[in-house]
Amino acid sequence: MPIHTISGGYANTYLIEDGDSFVAVDVGTSCAAKQILNYFTCRSIDPSRLKIVTATHFHIDHVAGISRLVELFPGVEVCFYKTVGDYLTRKSKLCLISPSLWLKGLTVFIALEDHGKNTLAALLSDKIGIPLPVLRIRLPSHYHAACTLCEGQPVSYLPDWELIATPGHTTDSVCFYNGQERALITGDTILNTKGSFGLNSFCCDPNAIKDSFQRLLPLAVESIYPGHGEPLLNVESLDVVTQ
């Protein structure tokens, strides 16, 4: 079950291929959406094989390219973890992170490759998922999202994958895990931004993310696909992550 890494945004975009179906995870900019189309076009893949797009959490660098993806792939479904539904219906607000952590997070973004190009792509993408008081309740206007993904149930079109709730960075953060392939897509729960894998310190709840890692630790993992930084393949276990 191949996992393809797509460039074009602040966050990594992953395409999971399962038989005749593809699922996109974390389409953070319009550029990332275009790169997915290029991937399909260059390989003569029928665009209808992209079935759903989802995200590891509802932050702008992981969801702002979804509107463009829906334009490019009219048949794709948008499906989030059930907790995101509370954001979209304004029953709850995106959690705020302290100003000091914002400054630390900014240094991480600046350190990423193609910072300037990614910033331009972000400006041309949706302005949703911004955890700031004035902007955090803005809703996407170009697609309908079904917030139906739950723990303990297979992910649509990915019968071998499961969703694991990992609150901490945000309250709606999740990871996607394939036990057969021993693959873990971690979003912003586990990052690789400094040449080593570690828990994200840019968190709404630092204690919760530590608890989430304890839930992940027993998993058999050989490949880690973080939200930022290069994937790590052929690992022996999640012990490689430094808390």
C-alpha positions as CSV (number, residue, x, y, z in Angstrom):
1,M,0.0,0.0,0.0
2,P,2.1,2.9,-1.2
3,I,2.2,6.3,0.5
4,H,3.2,9.1,-1.9
5,T,4.6,12.4,-0.5
6,I,3.4,15.5,-2.4
7,S,5.2,18.8,-2.1
8,G,3.7,22.2,-2.4
9,G,2.7,23.4,1.1
10,Y,4.0,24.2,4.6
11,A,2.8,20.8,5.7
12,N,3.4,17.5,4.0
13,T,0.6,16.2,1.8
14,Y,0.3,12.4,1.6
15,L,-1.5,10.3,-1.0
16,I,-2.4,6.8,0.2
17,E,-3.0,4.3,-2.6
18,D,-5.1,1.3,-1.8
19,G,-6.1,-0.8,-4.9
20,D,-8.0,1.4,-7.2
21,S,-8.5,4.2,-4.7
22,F,-6.5,7.1,-3.5
23,V,-7.0,9.2,-0.3
24,A,-5.3,12.6,0.2
25,V,-4.2,13.6,3.7
26,D,-3.4,17.3,4.6
27,V,-3.8,19.4,1.5
28,G,-2.5,22.7,2.9
29,T,-2.3,25.0,-0.1
30,S,-3.7,25.4,-3.6
31,C,-0.2,24.5,-4.8
32,A,-0.4,21.1,-3.1
33,A,-3.7,20.5,-4.8
34,K,-2.2,21.3,-8.2
35,Q,0.7,19.0,-7.4
36,I,-1.7,16.1,-6.8
37,L,-3.3,16.8,-10.2
38,N,0.2,16.8,-11.7
39,Y,0.9,13.5,-10.0
40,F,-2.2,11.9,-11.5
41,T,-1.7,13.4,-15.0
42,C,2.0,12.4,-15.3
43,R,1.1,8.8,-14.4
44,S,-2.1,8.7,-16.5
45,I,-4.2,7.9,-13.4
46,D,-7.9,8.5,-13.7
47,P,-8.8,11.5,-11.5
48,S,-11.9,9.6,-10.3
49,R,-9.7,7.3,-8.3
50,L,-9.1,10.1,-5.8
51,K,-12.0,9.3,-3.5
52,I,-11.6,11.4,-0.3
53,V,-9.5,14.2,1.2
54,T,-9.0,14.4,4.9
55,A,-6.7,16.0,7.4
56,T,-4.9,15.3,10.6
57,H,-6.3,18.5,12.1
58,F,-8.1,21.7,11.1
59,H,-5.2,24.1,10.8
60,I,-4.7,26.3,7.8
61,D,-1.4,24.7,6.7
62,H,-3.2,21.3,6.5
63,V,-6.6,22.2,5.0
64,A,-6.3,25.5,3.1
65,G,-5.8,23.7,-0.3
66,I,-8.9,21.6,-0.1
67,S,-11.2,24.0,-1.9
68,R,-8.8,24.0,-4.8
69,L,-8.6,20.2,-4.7
70,V,-12.4,19.9,-4.9
71,E,-12.3,22.2,-8.0
72,L,-9.6,20.0,-9.7
73,F,-11.2,16.7,-8.6
74,P,-15.0,17.3,-8.7
75,G,-15.8,13.8,-7.5
76,V,-13.7,13.9,-4.3
77,E,-15.4,13.8,-0.9
78,V,-14.2,15.9,2.0
79,C,-14.3,13.9,5.2
80,F,-12.9,15.0,8.6
81,Y,-12.6,13.6,12.1
82,K,-16.0,14.0,13.8
83,T,-14.7,16.7,16.2
84,V,-14.1,19.1,13.3
85,G,-17.8,19.3,12.9
86,D,-18.0,21.4,16.0
87,Y,-15.7,24.0,14.4
88,L,-17.7,24.1,11.2
89,T,-21.0,24.6,13.0
90,R,-19.4,27.1,15.5
91,K,-20.2,25.0,18.5
92,S,-16.6,25.3,19.5
93,K,-13.6,27.4,18.5
94,L,-10.1,26.5,17.5
95,C,-7.9,26.4,20.5
96,L,-5.6,29.3,21.1
97,I,-1.9,28.8,21.6
98,S,0.2,31.1,23.8
99,P,2.0,34.0,22.1
100,S,5.4,32.7,23.2
101,L,4.7,29.4,21.4
102,W,3.5,31.3,18.4
103,L,7.0,32.8,18.1
104,K,8.6,29.4,18.4
105,G,6.3,28.0,15.8
106,L,7.1,30.9,13.4
107,T,10.8,30.0,13.6
108,V,9.9,26.5,12.5
109,F,8.0,27.7,9.5
110,I,10.9,30.0,8.5
111,A,13.3,27.1,8.7
112,L,11.3,25.0,6.3
113,E,12.5,24.7,2.7
114,D,10.7,26.9,0.0
115,H,9.4,29.2,2.7
116,G,8.8,32.1,0.3
117,K,7.0,29.9,-2.3
118,N,4.9,28.3,0.3
119,T,3.9,31.6,1.8
120,L,2.7,32.8,-1.6
121,A,0.8,29.6,-2.1
122,A,-0.8,30.1,1.3
123,L,-1.9,33.6,0.4
124,L,-3.7,32.2,-2.6
125,S,-5.5,29.5,-0.7
126,D,-8.4,29.4,1.7
127,K,-8.0,31.5,4.9
128,I,-9.6,28.9,7.1
129,G,-8.2,27.0,10.1
130,I,-6.4,30.0,11.5
131,P,-6.3,29.8,15.3
132,L,-6.6,33.5,15.9
133,P,-9.6,35.2,17.7
134,V,-10.8,37.3,14.7
135,L,-10.4,34.6,12.0
136,R,-10.8,31.2,13.8
137,I,-14.5,30.8,13.1
138,R,-14.4,31.5,9.4
139,L,-15.9,28.6,7.5
140,P,-15.0,27.0,4.1
141,S,-17.3,28.2,1.4
142,H,-16.4,26.0,-1.6
143,Y,-17.2,22.5,-0.4
144,H,-19.3,20.4,2.0
145,A,-17.5,18.4,4.6
146,A,-18.7,15.3,6.2
147,C,-17.3,15.0,9.7
148,T,-17.8,11.3,10.2
149,L,-14.4,9.7,10.8
150,C,-14.2,8.0,14.2
151,E,-11.9,6.0,16.2
152,G,-12.5,2.2,16.0
153,Q,-13.9,2.4,12.5
154,P,-12.0,1.8,9.2
155,V,-11.2,4.9,7.2
156,S,-13.4,5.2,4.1
157,Y,-11.7,3.5,1.1
158,L,-8.8,2.4,3.4
159,P,-9.9,-0.8,5.2
160,D,-6.5,-1.4,6.6
161,W,-6.1,2.0,8.2
162,E,-7.4,3.3,11.5
163,L,-7.8,6.8,12.9
164,I,-6.3,7.4,16.3
165,A,-7.2,10.5,18.3
166,T,-4.1,12.3,19.5
167,P,-5.2,15.6,21.1
168,G,-2.5,18.0,22.2
169,H,-1.4,20.1,19.3
170,T,-5.1,20.7,18.8
171,T,-8.1,19.1,20.3
172,D,-9.0,17.5,17.0
173,S,-5.6,16.1,16.1
174,V,-5.5,12.6,14.8
175,C,-3.0,10.1,13.4
176,F,-3.6,7.5,10.7
177,Y,-2.1,4.0,11.3
178,N,-1.8,0.9,9.1
179,G,-0.9,-2.1,11.3
180,Q,-0.1,-4.4,8.4
181,E,2.3,-1.9,6.8
182,R,3.4,-0.6,10.2
183,A,3.0,2.9,8.9
184,L,2.0,6.0,10.9
185,I,0.9,9.4,9.5
186,T,1.4,11.7,12.5
187,G,0.3,15.2,11.3
188,D,1.6,17.7,13.8
189,T,1.7,15.3,16.7
190,I,5.2,14.1,15.8
191,L,7.5,16.3,13.7
192,N,10.9,16.1,12.0
193,T,11.9,19.7,11.7
194,K,15.3,19.7,13.4
195,G,16.8,16.5,11.9
196,S,15.3,14.4,14.7
197,F,11.8,13.2,15.4
198,G,10.0,14.6,18.4
199,L,6.7,15.6,19.9
200,N,5.4,19.0,18.8
201,S,6.0,21.6,21.5
202,F,3.6,24.0,19.7
203,C,0.5,22.8,21.5
204,C,-2.8,23.8,23.0
205,D,-2.3,21.2,25.7
206,P,1.3,20.0,26.4
207,N,0.1,17.3,28.8
208,A,-2.4,15.9,26.4
209,I,0.1,15.4,23.6
210,K,2.3,13.4,26.0
211,D,-0.7,11.3,26.9
212,S,-1.4,10.8,23.2
213,F,2.2,9.7,22.6
214,Q,1.8,7.1,25.3
215,R,-1.2,5.7,23.3
216,L,1.0,5.5,20.2
217,L,4.0,4.1,21.8
218,P,2.9,0.4,21.8
219,L,2.2,0.4,18.1
220,A,4.4,-1.6,15.8
221,V,5.8,1.1,13.5
222,E,8.4,0.9,10.8
223,S,7.6,4.1,8.9
224,I,6.7,7.6,10.3
225,Y,5.2,10.2,8.0
226,P,5.2,13.6,9.9
227,G,3.3,16.7,9.1
228,H,6.6,18.6,8.7
229,G,10.0,17.2,7.8
230,E,11.1,14.2,5.9
231,P,9.5,10.8,6.6
232,L,11.5,8.2,8.5
233,L,11.6,4.7,7.0
234,N,12.9,1.4,8.4
235,V,12.6,2.3,12.0
236,E,12.4,-0.3,14.7
237,S,9.8,1.4,16.9
238,L,8.4,4.7,18.0
239,D,11.2,4.8,20.6
240,V,13.1,6.8,17.9
241,V,10.8,9.8,18.9
242,T,12.3,12.0,21.6
243,Q,9.7,13.5,23.9
